[in-house]
């Protein structure tokens, strides 16, 4: 099993370090082709608007949407915000609508 950690912004290295500590193979995910060899994804904390902007700039929105529809995902802080289906005060934050949550930033 290999877990990808979205490594665009935020606390991605802390997640990688923790996965290493519990002997789970991980991979930094920055580009579209990085999704091809991972079994799950962690979207780390950071700043949700900035993270959304970087996802769009790296052309990752569609590949992430497809991946999230079939594979497990874990979101912390900003990552959880992006997974929610109803983000109040959204201000250019992506919503992948994976979890039935109402969120207020």
C-alpha positions as CSV (number, residue, x, y, z in Angstrom):
1,X,0.0,0.0,0.0
2,X,1.2,3.5,-0.9
3,X,-0.4,6.6,0.5
4,X,-0.1,9.9,-1.4
5,X,0.2,13.1,0.4
6,X,-0.8,16.2,-1.5
7,X,2.4,18.3,-1.3
8,X,1.5,21.6,-2.7
9,X,1.2,23.7,0.5
10,X,0.8,23.2,4.2
11,X,1.8,20.5,6.6
12,X,2.5,17.7,4.1
13,X,5.9,16.8,5.5
14,X,4.4,16.1,9.0
15,X,2.0,13.6,7.4
16,X,4.9,12.0,5.5
17,X,7.0,11.8,8.7
18,X,4.1,10.2,10.6
19,X,3.5,7.6,7.8
20,X,7.2,6.8,7.8
21,X,7.0,6.3,11.6
22,X,4.3,3.7,11.3
23,X,6.0,2.0,8.3
24,X,3.5,3.0,5.7
25,X,5.0,3.8,2.3
26,X,4.2,7.3,1.1
27,X,4.6,9.5,-1.9
28,X,4.5,13.3,-2.4
29,X,1.7,14.2,-4.8
30,X,2.3,17.3,-6.9
31,X,1.4,16.4,-10.5
32,X,-1.3,14.5,-12.3
33,X,0.8,11.4,-13.0
34,X,1.5,11.1,-9.2
35,X,-2.0,9.8,-8.7
36,X,-1.4,6.7,-10.8
37,X,0.5,4.6,-8.2
38,X,-1.1,5.5,-4.9
39,X,-3.9,3.7,-3.0
40,X,-5.2,6.6,-1.0
41,X,-4.6,10.3,-0.5
42,X,-4.0,12.6,2.4
43,X,-4.9,16.3,1.9
44,X,-3.1,18.1,4.6
45,X,-3.8,21.2,6.6
46,X,-2.7,24.6,5.3
47,X,-4.7,27.4,3.9
48,X,-7.8,26.2,2.0
49,X,-8.0,29.1,-0.5
50,X,-4.3,28.9,-1.3
51,X,-4.5,25.1,-1.6
52,X,-7.5,25.5,-3.9
53,X,-5.6,28.0,-6.1
54,X,-2.6,25.7,-6.4
55,X,-4.8,22.7,-7.3
56,X,-6.2,24.7,-10.1
57,X,-2.8,26.1,-11.3
58,X,-1.4,22.5,-11.3
59,X,-4.4,21.2,-13.3
60,X,-5.2,18.7,-10.6
61,X,-8.9,19.4,-10.0
62,X,-10.3,16.8,-12.4
63,X,-7.8,14.1,-11.6
64,X,-8.4,14.6,-7.9
65,X,-12.2,14.5,-8.4
66,X,-11.9,11.2,-10.2
67,X,-9.5,9.8,-7.7
68,X,-11.6,10.8,-4.7
69,X,-14.7,9.1,-6.2
70,X,-13.0,5.7,-6.1
71,X,-10.2,5.7,-3.5
72,X,-9.9,6.6,0.2
73,X,-9.0,10.1,1.2
74,X,-8.2,11.7,4.6
75,X,-8.3,15.5,5.0
76,X,-6.9,17.5,7.9
77,X,-7.9,21.1,8.5
78,X,-7.8,22.7,5.1
79,X,-7.9,19.2,3.5
80,X,-11.2,18.5,5.3
81,X,-12.6,21.9,4.2
82,X,-12.0,20.9,0.5
83,X,-13.7,17.6,1.1
84,X,-16.9,19.1,2.5
85,X,-20.0,19.5,0.4
86,X,-21.3,22.9,1.7
87,X,-18.6,25.5,2.4
88,X,-20.0,28.8,3.8
89,X,-17.9,31.9,3.1
90,X,-16.3,29.9,0.3
91,X,-14.2,32.7,-1.3
92,X,-12.7,30.6,-4.2
93,X,-12.3,27.4,-2.1
94,X,-12.7,24.2,-4.1
95,X,-15.4,21.8,-2.8
96,X,-14.9,18.2,-3.8
97,X,-18.2,17.3,-2.1
98,X,-17.0,14.0,-0.7
99,X,-18.3,14.3,2.8
100,X,-21.7,15.5,3.9
101,X,-20.5,18.4,6.0
102,X,-21.5,22.0,6.4
103,X,-18.4,24.1,7.0
104,X,-17.8,27.7,7.9
105,X,-14.4,29.1,7.3
